[in-house]
Amino acid sequence: MTSVRLEKGAWKIIALLFFFMLINFADKAIIGLAGVPIMTELNLTPKQFGIVGSSFFLLFSISAVVTGFVVNRVRSKWVLLVMGLIWALVQFPMLGTVGIELLIACRIVLRAGEGPAYPMALHAAYKWFPDEKRAIPTAIISQGSAFGVVLAIPLLNYIITTYNWHYAFGALGIIGLVWVIVWAVLGEEGRIEDPATEGAAATIPAPYRDLLLNPTNLASWCAYFSAYFGLALVLSWFTPYLVKGLGFDQATAGKLTALPFLVSFFVLPTGSWLSQHMMHRGVSSRVARGVFCGIAVCFGGLALLATPFAPNVTTTIALIIAGTTLPSMVFILSPAILSEITHASQRGAVLGINSAVGTSAGIIAPYVMGSVVEGATSAAEGYTNGFVICGAVALTGGLIGLFFLRPEKELAESAARANRNAIIASA
């Protein structure tokens, strides 16, 4: 592997991107955390609240794709700055009188601004780290999401229970503005523009048709989609499930809501370190990233499928946490795999499209859960059925990833295509 000396300031950028994702996921988690008070104040049915949760992802895919192509030409510093500003400003309308229409409109705008957050943060980070050193920075950035929820939930839940949910949104707006100011002053652009893989076909830009329709990329979409299906349910429905399905009060449910993200705070760095360690020991990316990712998603799916057979509430919660946390390994390993087979000039677009397709699960999952809950004989039964559906989706996506995430094979085939094209061009 190529050894590249890290530039001064690389870890400062990772720290700033960590807080970028911290705010990003606090913004996501607030809707589920305040779900019961919102439904009560606005008199929403489970299906209507599911629509609110799904609307959050309506423009996500479009914005992720568009921003992915933009960041190939515009410095990532300015792209991230604009995104952070949108997140902050869209929170303040929630301080006034709110109806379901305004709530949905603000969530749509927020998600349009947040849609490209993770792939763009990784694109910015990858300009500071070569391929063989990207797993740990990726895990740190990803853990901004877990840490953000763990840190934000107690504070936001205190604001919700002591004052009301409107002020919780306002607090997020203020925090977002602080990050924008700090990033404007300290944010910088990295200089690693070329892939670190020696002799790889990724050193040559390829047609997007070849990049997007190869089996590895398609498998990444499927695995990412299946993992995000569970994350979307946790963000939108976990707190209401604890209150309406299991009978916890809002204060206790708020504390328990942090558990999936607290667990991921330990699971994801450990898994990322293990993957990177295997790579350093000479294990193929196919195994260290592809197989590892597929197995994690499959185990998550099996855990959710087992929830109807849990003997008690504690086991049920543990299975849901495992089922939605383990698949999150795909958010770290999938971008690393795609960066192996993609030229740096196309990486932002490919990562954006990967995120767009995968997170489109967020459009479906909250509404499906709301519909299942509303149609069930009891709230507890409805939530259980919803998580079983999520388990089936995760197991399917995990199996596809397990068998078809093959970066080395794709690099070899890309090299063969490039050679054939070169011969044809010179003939």
Summary of the structure (lengths in Angstrom):
residues: 427
radius of gyration: 21.0
end to end distance: 34.0
largest distance: 75.4
contacts: 1691
relative contact order: 0.17
helix: 81%
strand: 0%
